[in-house]
Amino acid sequence: MIKKFRIGNPIETDSVVTKIDIENGKIPYFETVSAEKKLTLKMEKSDRVYGLGETVRGINKRGYIFTSNCSDDPNHTEDKRSLYAAQNFFVFWGKDKGFGMYVDTPGHVSFDIGYTDKDIFSIIFEDFDADIYVVDGDSIKDIVKQFRGIIGKSYVPPRWAFGFGQSRWSYMNEQEVREVVDNYDKQDIPIDSVYLDIDYMERYKDFTVSDERFPDFKDFVKEMSDKGIHLVPIIDAGVKIEEGYDVYEEGVKNDYFCKKENGENLVAAVWPGKVHFPDFLKDDARRWFGEKYKVLLDYGIDGFWNDMNEPAIFYTEDHLKEVFEQLKDYEGKNLDIESFFNMQGLVGGLANNEEDYRRFYHEYKGKKYRHDKVHNIFGYNMTRAAGEAFERLSPDKRILMFSRSSYIGMHRYGGVWCGDNKSWWSHLLLNIQQMPALNMCGFLYSGADVGGFGADVTEDLLMRWIEFGIFTPLFRDHSAKGTRRQELYRFVDKESFKKIVRLRYSLIPYLYSEFMKAVNNDGMLFTPLSFEYPDDEMAYEVEDQLLVGESIMIAPIYKQNASGRYVYLPEEMKLCRFRSYEDYDVEIIEKGHHYIKADLNEVLVFIRKGHALPLAAPVERTEKIDYNGLKYECFECDKDDYEMYVDDGISR
Ligand code: MIG
C-alpha cells in the first residue's frame, strides 16, 4: 500500500507515473518538525536502512549522512555525502516497523541516518517542499516492488550492451580503436563495444566528429559494425559557444539555453571552453536536443553515454571575473596562513561552485526556477531528452544509453555508470555495495568503471574486478587519461582474462533473462542476502555477497593477495569454482560460515537449492550466443525448473 503526503509546494519531477491522491493526515513513522524543515524518527538498535541509490559506504546506510546534491566529484571517499546521483528512495526495516519512503524533491535533501545522533534518523530539507510516498509492505522485496510499480518500468538496453565494452579517455583516432579491437580478437577475448570519449569530437563540440581523427566516420562505423563492434560515443551537457556551430546557433536563436537573472544566456565553461547549457527542463529545448542525437544515429551509431550532466562547471564567466578582481587584493602582499589559503580557495573554488548554481534559471512547466531548486533533475532530463527522441528516431531498435547524473524517473530512459571511481580495492567493494541500492531505485542497467577510472590499476585488482564485473549488466573497462593502460590484453595473464570474460558470455542468457524478469516484475537483479532471507539474523550482517537473479549467490574477492575469503551461506548451496566455462569444480557446501579458497583466476558462484544456472558456450560477440546449446548447472532440480526469458534482444 502506498500513500502520498505533501509538504509545502513541491516542484513536480515526473518521477512517479501512477496518479496517487494526496492524504490529509500527518506523515506516518516520522515526526514533522516544520520549524527546522525536517522529519525525524527514533531508531531502535535493530533498525536498518537500505537504498538511496548510488552513494558511498555499505549496504545498510545507517550511521552516516547522505545529501542528494548531484556532484561532479571524482574522489569517492567515505567522507563524501554526495556523488553524482539523487535517488531518494529508502527502506526502513526493523523489528517493530518496516516501510519504504520516497522523498520526491528536485532540490537538496539530506538523510542523516544516525550521524548527528546515532539513534535518530532525520530527513533535512533545504526547502520544505516535497511529495512523500510511504510504502507499507510485508517484506523489503515487496516494498521495493510496490515502489517500482509507481515509477514506471526500467530502461531496457539492446542485448549487445551486455557484452564486454572497452573504453579509455580517449582513443584518439580510428587507428587506435582498430588496434583495440584487433588485440581483443587476437587474444580471443570477447568484446562487443568500444567507447569514444571526448576526443572523437571536433574541439569537444557535441554532435560533431573530428575530420582529422575520424575522417570517414560513416565508413568506420560500418567497418566496426561488420566486425560486430558497436562504437559508443560520449555526449556532454555543455554546448560550445562558437559562431557557425549549428547546435550553438539554433540554441541561441530559439532560446533553448539556460538564462541568468537578466535574461542573458549563462556562460559557463567545460571542455570546449565557454559553453551554454541547454535547458533540458524546457519541453521544446529537450525535444530539440534529443533530435540532435540523430546526427550520430545517421552514422550508424546505436549507443551513447551522457556525461558532465550534474552539470559539471569549470567556472562561470561572471564568477571568474569576480575572482580576478578579488585576486588583486593579494598582489604584492606577504601572504600568511590565512590569506594564502583564502587566495587559494578563490581559485580552487571556481569549479562546481554552489554559488554558480544560483546564477541561472530554467523554464520548467511554464514557470521560472533558479537552478539550485531543480538541480537534481538536470541530468535526468538530459537523458530523458535522448530517451524520448530515440523512441521517435529509432522506433524499432533499442539504443544504448546511460548517464552519469541521475534522479529517479531517469531509470525509464537510460542506465547509469558510477562515474570516476579509482583503481582501489575499496572501490571494488563499493561497486559491489552500490548495485542493490541502484536496483531498488529502478536503475537496473548499471555498473562501475571496471578496474577503476582514476589511479593506476594492478593486474590482480583488474582480475578480481573483472570477476565481479562479469555479473553487472554494464560491463565496461574504462580508465582516465594519464593512468596506466587498462586494456586486458596488456597484462601478463591474458589467458585468465580471456577465460573469465568468456565466462561472462556464457552467463549472458541467464543475466539477460534475470535482468528482463527484474524489469517486467519490478524486481531487483542484485539482492542483499537480508532481502532474500529475512528470518536469518546473520544475513543482515553480510555486506559483500549478493544474490544475482533467482539462481545464484556471488561472493566476490575484493582484497589484495587473498587466496580465498569467508563466505556465509544462508542455506546449503552448490559451489561452482569457475576458472572457465569448461574448467570448474563443484562442491556442496552446507549452511553457515566457511573459508572458501579461490585463486586469482577463480570465480565463486553458489547455486541455490532448487535452482538452475544456464550456461552458453562462450563466443566472441553477444550476437553469436547459441541459445540452443545451453548447458545447465543444477542443484537438486533440473533444467526445466528454470524459466528463461528470451527475446530478439533488439526490438522495443
Ligand atoms: O571530468 O570525458 O566520468 O568517464 O572519461 C572528466 C572525460 C570528464 C568524466 C567521466 C569520464 C570521462 C571523462 N569525463
Boltz pocket constraint, residues with backbone or C-beta under 6 A from the ligand:
constraints:
  - pocket:
      binder: B
      contacts: [[A, 168], [A, 169], [A, 197], [A, 198], [A, 234], [A, 307], [A, 308], [A, 404], [A, 419], [A, 420], [A, 453], [A, 478], [A, 479], [A, 480]]
      max_distance: 6.0
